[in-house]
Structure formats: C-alpha cells, structure tokens
Amino acid sequence: MRTLAGRFAPSLLALAIAALFLAWSYAYDGRSHTVPMLIGWCALALCLLDLAAQTDSRTGRVLHGILSGRPLDSSSAPTDDAPRAVAPSAACAWVAGFVALVAVIGFIAAVPAYTLAFMRLQGRMSWRRSALTAVVVAAVVWIVFEQLLRYQVFEGVVFGGQF
C-alpha cells in the first residue's frame, strides 16, 4: 500500500488548485462568473470525494471501489486484471474522436455517444453501466447548459450547426 503522503498528496494539490480557481471565479462581474464558479465548485466537490475515497474507512473503500473499479488495497500493486494505462496516442485519439463527434452531431448528442463508447471500449464496463452512465451524464450536461445556464451549445453540422 502506498504511503499516506503518496495517497493524499495528489488530491490535496488538486483541492488547492480547485479552491484557488473558485476564489478567482468570484473576481468576475455579473453573470460572467457563472461558468467558472460552476467548474470551481464541481472540481472542489470531486476533490473532496477523491480525498474521502483515499481513506481506509469503510466509506472510503466503497467510494474507491466505485470510482476506480478496484479495491483500495490493490491501488499500488497492479495485477494482470487491472486496466492498463492508456497510451498517449490512444488518449489523443479519444479526444480527437470526441471533437469530431461534436462537430458532426453536436455537443448534447456527442456526450452520451462518447461516454458509452469510452466506458465500453476503453473501460471495459458492462453495457448496462455504460448506457446508464451515458444517459445520466447527457442529462446533467443538458440540464446545466441548456436549462440552468441558458447556453446554446453547438448543434453539429448534421443538425444545422455552423462553424
């Protein structure tokens, strides 16, 4: 098992950066601080969730299992069954694929398609878990951008979007 500092240092560093980003977001005037503030609060929440997942408590072990797909004890000792690190070229290909998908079918349609494909092909998750996650992520993106922020996201060239 990794040392205490090795387990918590990345999460604490990310938490500090998220806190600074959040503080910086409040410097904007009017509505222009909305998106940076939303990103800052979400990042802060995710960092706190990651910190909780690094603890050796029952809740921490459950969170770690949900978030990483493997028990806390195995995080420092990879096995043959553990997911391999994505090669940099494959990671770039996934990002390029997402950008191309957004350009063609639009942001709202690309998010669930990409999420499903990535979780299924790269993460080797079940169809059920991948599909459920894709639907939830798409719903959250649609609610946040289209409904709460009233931000018209790119529709894609198939649905009439123009560059």
Backbone bond lengths (Angstrom), bond angles and torsions (degrees), N, CA, C in turn:
res aa  C-N    CA-C-N  psi(-1)  N-CA   C-N-CA  omega(-1)  CA-C   N-CA-C  phi
1 M - - - 1.454 - - 1.528 108.88 -
2 R 1.312 115.63 143.31 1.463 120.38 -179.28 1.517 110.83 -67.90
3 T 1.328 115.28 159.96 1.458 119.95 177.87 1.521 109.44 -68.70
4 L 1.323 114.36 163.81 1.461 120.02 179.92 1.528 111.07 -59.03
5 A 1.335 116.79 -45.22 1.464 120.47 179.90 1.521 110.79 -64.22
6 G 1.334 116.77 -39.15 1.459 120.74 179.65 1.520 112.98 -66.25
7 R 1.333 115.84 -30.38 1.463 119.38 179.16 1.515 112.57 -78.87
8 F 1.330 117.18 -39.86 1.465 120.25 -171.76 1.531 114.70 -97.22
9 A 1.326 118.31 -21.59 1.467 120.76 -175.22 1.533 113.32 -57.95
10 P 1.339 120.19 -48.28 1.473 118.21 -179.69 1.527 112.91 -61.43
11 S 1.327 116.39 -39.94 1.463 119.81 179.93 1.517 111.51 -68.02
12 L 1.335 116.95 -39.32 1.465 120.45 178.91 1.524 111.25 -67.50
13 L 1.331 117.12 -38.47 1.460 120.72 177.00 1.531 110.21 -64.36
14 A 1.328 116.41 -45.13 1.463 120.23 177.94 1.530 110.86 -63.00
15 L 1.329 116.99 -38.37 1.463 121.29 177.85 1.525 110.88 -62.59
16 A 1.328 117.26 -42.50 1.468 120.99 178.58 1.524 111.08 -63.80
17 I 1.331 116.40 -42.20 1.468 120.23 178.68 1.529 110.34 -65.30
18 A 1.331 116.86 -42.31 1.473 120.45 178.75 1.526 110.61 -62.88
19 A 1.325 117.09 -40.83 1.465 120.82 179.41 1.529 110.60 -64.53
20 L 1.328 117.23 -41.88 1.470 120.38 177.71 1.528 110.79 -64.89
21 F 1.327 116.50 -41.92 1.465 120.71 178.08 1.527 110.50 -61.92
22 L 1.334 116.27 -42.06 1.459 120.43 179.13 1.522 110.88 -64.17
23 A 1.324 117.54 -44.71 1.468 120.80 177.81 1.530 110.40 -61.42
24 W 1.313 116.32 -41.12 1.465 121.30 179.15 1.528 110.74 -64.12
25 S 1.328 118.08 -34.53 1.464 121.04 -177.85 1.527 112.01 -64.78
26 Y 1.320 116.87 -27.70 1.467 119.73 179.85 1.525 112.23 -74.80
27 A 1.331 117.85 -9.14 1.458 120.68 178.79 1.525 112.18 -76.05
28 Y 1.332 117.70 -17.95 1.459 121.22 179.24 1.524 110.27 -74.59
29 D 1.320 114.63 150.45 1.461 120.43 179.16 1.522 111.08 -92.51
30 G 1.321 115.31 153.99 1.457 121.66 172.88 1.517 114.05 57.02
31 R 1.323 114.75 -140.78 1.464 120.78 -177.04 1.519 113.13 -79.31
32 S 1.328 118.22 -9.83 1.459 120.24 -176.35 1.527 112.45 -68.31
33 H 1.320 117.66 -12.31 1.465 119.81 177.96 1.529 112.57 -89.74
34 T 1.320 118.26 -3.62 1.465 121.64 -173.03 1.527 112.89 -61.88
35 V 1.325 118.09 -53.87 1.462 120.48 -177.24 1.532 111.57 -67.75
36 P 1.348 119.73 -48.14 1.463 117.54 176.92 1.536 112.65 -59.24
37 M 1.327 117.13 -36.15 1.456 120.21 178.59 1.528 110.62 -67.68
38 L 1.323 117.56 -41.22 1.465 121.60 177.30 1.529 110.40 -61.23
39 I 1.324 116.51 -45.08 1.460 120.76 178.57 1.526 110.30 -63.23
40 G 1.313 117.19 -43.20 1.466 121.18 -179.97 1.516 112.51 -62.08
41 W 1.317 117.41 -45.45 1.471 120.24 179.45 1.522 111.49 -66.24
42 C 1.341 116.17 -40.39 1.472 119.26 178.04 1.526 110.62 -64.51
43 A 1.318 116.96 -44.21 1.466 120.25 178.79 1.523 110.78 -62.35
44 L 1.328 116.85 -41.50 1.460 120.91 178.10 1.530 110.45 -61.20
45 A 1.320 117.25 -45.12 1.467 120.97 179.17 1.526 111.39 -63.11
46 L 1.332 117.07 -42.18 1.458 120.30 179.30 1.527 111.85 -66.16
47 C 1.319 116.94 -37.16 1.472 120.49 177.16 1.525 110.77 -65.06
48 L 1.321 116.81 -41.98 1.463 119.80 177.78 1.522 111.29 -65.60
49 L 1.316 116.67 -38.11 1.462 121.11 176.15 1.527 110.63 -63.59
50 D 1.329 116.72 -41.46 1.458 120.70 177.87 1.524 111.36 -65.75
51 L 1.317 116.74 -40.05 1.466 119.49 176.23 1.524 111.15 -61.14
52 A 1.323 116.42 -43.41 1.462 119.75 178.45 1.526 110.79 -63.52
53 A 1.328 117.19 -35.42 1.467 121.31 -179.73 1.522 112.29 -70.38
54 Q 1.323 117.57 -19.03 1.468 120.93 -179.93 1.527 112.73 -86.38
55 T 1.323 117.58 -10.15 1.458 120.10 -179.86 1.520 110.28 -74.78
56 D 1.308 116.04 160.65 1.459 120.94 -179.05 1.525 111.64 -94.86
57 S 1.319 116.82 17.69 1.456 120.83 178.22 1.525 109.45 -79.99
58 R 1.319 116.43 170.47 1.468 120.37 178.46 1.525 109.96 -61.35
59 T 1.329 116.95 -44.81 1.462 121.36 178.72 1.525 110.47 -62.24
60 G 1.334 116.56 -41.72 1.455 120.54 178.82 1.509 112.54 -62.12
61 R 1.334 116.54 -41.35 1.465 120.08 178.89 1.529 111.19 -66.34
62 V 1.337 116.78 -39.88 1.468 120.42 178.26 1.528 110.06 -64.78
63 L 1.335 117.07 -47.64 1.465 120.98 178.80 1.522 111.12 -60.24
64 H 1.324 116.57 -43.00 1.464 120.40 -179.66 1.533 110.32 -62.53
65 G 1.317 116.46 -41.48 1.454 119.96 178.08 1.512 112.58 -63.77
66 I 1.327 116.68 -38.65 1.469 121.07 179.70 1.523 110.60 -70.57
67 L 1.332 116.34 -45.31 1.458 120.47 -173.97 1.526 113.59 -77.19
68 S 1.317 117.73 -31.74 1.466 119.03 -175.91 1.517 113.63 -110.38
69 G 1.304 117.37 -17.59 1.446 120.25 -179.25 1.512 114.45 82.16
70 R 1.327 117.20 7.49 1.463 120.32 177.92 1.525 109.18 -146.08
71 P 1.324 118.04 155.45 1.456 120.79 -178.47 1.523 112.22 -65.30
72 L 1.321 115.77 156.25 1.460 122.31 -179.14 1.521 111.39 -58.63
73 D 1.331 118.34 -37.47 1.455 121.54 -177.27 1.518 112.53 -65.28
74 S 1.316 118.85 -26.76 1.461 120.83 -175.75 1.520 112.91 -92.25
75 S 1.326 118.45 2.45 1.463 120.22 -174.46 1.520 112.68 -65.39
76 S 1.324 118.33 -26.72 1.455 119.10 -178.42 1.522 112.47 -101.78
77 A 1.314 117.66 -8.09 1.458 120.64 -178.84 1.529 109.31 -123.66
78 P 1.346 116.66 88.03 1.455 118.52 -177.92 1.530 111.24 -65.40
79 T 1.313 114.74 146.00 1.453 120.91 177.11 1.513 108.32 -115.52
80 D 1.319 116.29 177.52 1.461 119.95 178.02 1.516 111.17 -65.13
81 D 1.336 117.35 -27.04 1.458 121.14 -179.38 1.522 112.91 -81.08
82 A 1.341 117.22 -17.30 1.467 120.62 -177.38 1.526 109.45 -67.64
83 P 1.339 116.88 142.02 1.466 119.47 178.62 1.523 110.60 -60.26
84 R 1.299 116.24 136.23 1.462 121.48 179.21 1.526 109.36 -77.12
85 A 1.323 115.61 153.46 1.458 120.21 176.13 1.522 108.80 -67.38
86 V 1.324 115.34 140.02 1.458 119.99 -179.87 1.521 108.41 -73.59
87 A 1.316 116.04 130.90 1.464 120.32 176.65 1.517 108.81 -63.26
88 P 1.328 117.10 147.73 1.475 119.11 -179.15 1.525 113.31 -55.14
89 S 1.320 117.84 -37.94 1.463 119.19 -179.88 1.530 111.26 -67.27
90 A 1.331 116.87 -37.18 1.466 120.01 177.73 1.525 110.53 -67.45
91 A 1.331 117.01 -39.32 1.467 120.47 177.94 1.526 110.52 -62.72
92 C 1.327 116.08 -42.06 1.471 119.85 177.80 1.523 110.83 -64.87
93 A 1.326 116.58 -37.50 1.468 120.33 178.87 1.527 111.08 -64.82
94 W 1.332 117.40 -39.35 1.466 120.10 177.75 1.528 110.74 -63.57
95 V 1.326 116.99 -43.26 1.471 120.60 179.41 1.528 110.22 -65.30
96 A 1.331 116.59 -44.58 1.470 120.39 178.88 1.528 110.49 -62.41
97 G 1.314 116.45 -38.45 1.458 120.20 177.72 1.512 111.94 -63.56
98 F 1.333 116.47 -39.73 1.462 120.21 178.36 1.530 110.59 -65.37
99 V 1.322 116.53 -44.73 1.465 120.29 179.58 1.529 110.27 -61.06
100 A 1.327 116.99 -43.48 1.467 120.81 178.27 1.526 110.74 -63.18
101 L 1.318 116.31 -41.31 1.460 120.62 178.68 1.525 111.28 -62.64
102 V 1.328 117.16 -42.23 1.467 121.40 177.56 1.526 109.76 -61.95
103 A 1.330 116.94 -42.66 1.462 120.32 -179.16 1.528 111.23 -62.91
104 V 1.328 116.67 -36.91 1.460 120.01 -175.36 1.528 112.31 -84.16
105 I 1.344 117.86 -52.51 1.474 119.82 -173.64 1.524 114.40 -109.77
106 G 1.318 117.96 -1.67 1.456 120.53 177.27 1.512 112.88 94.13
107 F 1.314 114.55 163.88 1.456 121.84 -173.23 1.525 112.86 -66.84
108 I 1.320 117.20 -49.85 1.465 121.01 -175.68 1.531 111.15 -63.62
109 A 1.327 118.47 -38.43 1.461 120.88 178.64 1.528 111.75 -77.85
110 A 1.336 117.69 -31.08 1.465 121.25 -177.81 1.519 112.16 -71.75
111 V 1.313 117.64 -33.35 1.469 120.77 -176.38 1.532 111.75 -60.26
112 P 1.335 120.36 -52.61 1.467 117.55 179.35 1.529 113.02 -67.75
113 A 1.334 117.31 -35.87 1.466 119.60 179.25 1.525 110.71 -63.19
114 Y 1.322 116.14 -45.25 1.462 120.92 179.23 1.528 111.06 -66.32
115 T 1.318 116.76 -45.12 1.464 120.66 -179.35 1.522 110.67 -59.95
116 L 1.310 116.72 -45.76 1.461 121.04 178.89 1.532 110.96 -61.68
117 A 1.327 116.82 -48.98 1.465 120.82 -178.76 1.524 111.39 -62.88
118 F 1.319 117.27 -45.22 1.465 120.36 -177.36 1.527 111.01 -65.26
119 M 1.329 116.22 -47.62 1.469 118.61 -178.20 1.523 111.25 -64.83
120 R 1.312 116.94 -37.72 1.467 121.07 -177.05 1.527 110.97 -75.34
121 L 1.338 116.79 -49.47 1.462 120.52 -174.20 1.527 113.55 -83.11
122 Q 1.308 116.83 -45.46 1.462 119.89 -177.32 1.527 111.63 -87.36
123 G 1.325 116.81 -42.78 1.460 120.78 -176.94 1.515 113.96 -87.14
124 R 1.327 116.03 -12.23 1.468 121.96 -179.72 1.534 112.32 53.95
125 M 1.315 114.99 37.68 1.458 120.60 176.57 1.532 109.11 -83.19
126 S 1.310 115.85 164.77 1.465 120.07 179.94 1.527 109.85 -69.00
127 W 1.334 115.47 158.72 1.456 120.48 177.38 1.516 110.67 -59.41
128 R 1.318 116.25 -41.48 1.467 120.66 -177.63 1.536 111.14 -62.70
129 R 1.323 116.03 -50.20 1.472 120.23 -179.13 1.525 110.52 -64.32
130 S 1.324 116.86 -41.57 1.471 120.78 -179.69 1.523 111.25 -64.11
131 A 1.324 116.71 -45.43 1.463 120.65 -179.09 1.528 111.44 -66.54
132 L 1.323 116.49 -43.15 1.461 120.27 179.30 1.525 110.59 -62.43
133 T 1.318 116.83 -44.58 1.466 120.47 178.58 1.515 110.88 -63.29
134 A 1.325 117.61 -41.90 1.464 121.55 179.75 1.527 111.10 -60.60
135 V 1.314 116.58 -43.11 1.471 120.83 179.94 1.528 110.29 -66.26
136 V 1.322 117.76 -44.32 1.467 121.40 -179.25 1.527 110.67 -64.72
137 V 1.324 117.34 -45.59 1.470 120.59 179.73 1.526 110.35 -62.58
138 A 1.320 117.15 -43.71 1.467 120.19 178.77 1.524 111.22 -62.29
139 A 1.317 116.97 -41.57 1.462 120.46 178.84 1.523 111.35 -63.53
140 V 1.318 116.83 -43.44 1.469 120.55 179.09 1.525 110.64 -63.41
141 V 1.331 117.30 -44.75 1.466 120.87 178.98 1.523 110.29 -61.46
142 W 1.334 117.10 -44.49 1.459 120.48 -179.80 1.533 110.98 -64.36
143 I 1.318 117.11 -44.70 1.471 120.58 -179.86 1.520 110.97 -62.96
144 V 1.334 117.01 -46.43 1.471 120.42 -177.26 1.521 111.32 -65.60
145 F 1.338 117.33 -52.92 1.458 119.05 -173.78 1.523 113.33 -79.28
146 E 1.306 117.57 -50.56 1.465 120.34 -174.09 1.531 112.72 -77.69
147 Q 1.311 117.65 -40.77 1.461 120.55 -173.28 1.531 112.75 -92.79
148 L 1.328 117.21 -55.81 1.464 119.72 -175.61 1.524 112.90 -73.66
149 L 1.338 116.72 -47.52 1.467 119.83 -176.87 1.533 112.84 -89.67
150 R 1.326 116.00 -11.53 1.465 121.47 -177.70 1.533 110.73 53.79
151 Y 1.328 115.17 41.90 1.456 122.30 -178.64 1.523 108.76 -103.72
152 Q 1.292 116.78 122.62 1.462 121.57 -180.00 1.524 108.55 -81.77
153 V 1.324 117.13 107.46 1.461 121.10 179.65 1.522 109.47 -79.86
154 F 1.324 116.20 162.47 1.464 121.57 -177.71 1.517 110.12 -62.57
155 E 1.333 117.08 133.48 1.464 122.67 -174.64 1.518 113.41 -91.04
156 G 1.303 119.66 -11.60 1.469 122.21 -177.45 1.505 111.16 85.16
157 V 1.319 116.43 152.29 1.467 120.36 -176.60 1.517 111.95 -66.67
158 V 1.318 118.30 -28.11 1.468 120.90 178.68 1.523 110.89 -64.65
159 F 1.317 116.40 -35.15 1.475 120.52 -176.41 1.535 112.22 -103.56
160 G 1.325 117.74 21.33 1.451 121.60 172.99 1.512 115.93 96.59
161 G 1.294 118.80 4.89 1.465 120.97 178.56 1.521 111.28 -71.55
162 Q 1.313 115.95 146.57 1.460 121.57 179.53 1.518 109.03 -125.15
163 F 1.330 115.15 143.37 1.477 119.91 178.82 1.490 110.59 -79.46
